[in-house]
Structures are given as C-alpha cells and as structure tokens.
C-alpha cells in the first residue's frame, strides 16, 4: 500500500514535525533504539535529520548475529553521516539473564520472556533520555500500532512521540530508500528480534504486511480475519487504560 507521491516532502514534513514538538516542549535531545530493522532505521535517520542531539542505541539481548550486525551497521552509518548523532551500545543479555533467574517459578512463559526483553530495552531508553533531557522516539508503523497491536505494552509501545505510526510498512520501506538506509536492512525479513528461534513477523502474525495493509484499507482480502482477531485481542494496548470514575 503506497499512498505517498513525494517522499522528499514526506521526509521534510516529519522532520519538521519532530523539530516543532521539541521546540514547544522542555526537550533537549532525541533517543531512539536501533534494532537492525527498517522501522528503527528510518526513525533514527529522521531524528538525525533534525540536527538535534540524537542518541541512537543498540541493545542486544541474546541477539541473532545477523540482526546485531544490521543494527551495528546502521549505528556506524548514522554516526559517520550525522555529527549530531551519539552512538551507544548496551549489551543487555546479562541484565536479562539475571532478571529471569531471579524470577524462579515465574520464568518459563516464552511470550512473557519475549515481552520482558522489550521492557528492559524501554527502561534503558528512558534511562538515557532522563540523563540527557531527552524523549524516547517510537518506531512503530501503522499496522503495528493501530491495526493489530503488534508491540509490547510498556515495551516498544512505551514512547513519547511516534513519527511513523501513520505510515504503512511498505511506505516505511520506500522512505528508507529515499533516506539512504542500507539495502540489507530494507531487504531483511521484518522481525521483533525477541525470540531465540529467530521467528519473523510473518511467522507470528500469519500474514504479510502487504496483506494486512490491504485489509486495513479495503476491508477485504485474505488477512481480514487475522486483522480483526488481532485487533480485538490487542485492544487493551491501543485503548486508554480503563479507569473507574466517581
């Protein structure tokens, strides 16, 4: 699904939007995690394009070598191309393992463990953000954030602003090309990188992003039932927290 006619204009509009947010709030820096995937590559590059101090973090946790290499490649490219980028890398594997071992009796659910990885990364991002008077910039796209809720609550869903959350994945891929993102990152199979077996997003969701985008736009197609079911299942992430009111 490609609704964009001018990607240069899109880039400029998002960069201006980020810059205006920072200027209208007590913010001095942008903090973003770099996973090796296209979404975080695009968002970190857009942040760098603002000229504002940008902290790009690699945060491996038992990471597959190819995923970590792509993250490292993008971090190197960012810090080479943009003088306002500070490249940081924190290997959180020992942190994760220590936490898991301390949860004896409550550390066997694989989904819970995958979500814990994401939440440890969120804590790391906010630790850096708090240290540099910054904000955490989200990397979720439209399908993930508003279609199927494919993110971890209080993990990668814990952010301050979301510059690409109204872009479909296919549009993010195309924007990545215009930003000069490494072709290997553009071509890599999308994955959240939270599972030891290296499963990709399509394995978990049961449909491609293209199929989900078509279902969101038209209400038809093979992925409509998947879109409906996951949207219903993950409403608790996308809706405001239920609050009892007097």
Beta strands, then each sheet from edge to edge (+ up, - down):
strand 1: 29-33
strand 2: 54-58
strand 3: 85-89
strand 4: 134-136
sheet 1: 3+ 2+ 1+ 4+
end
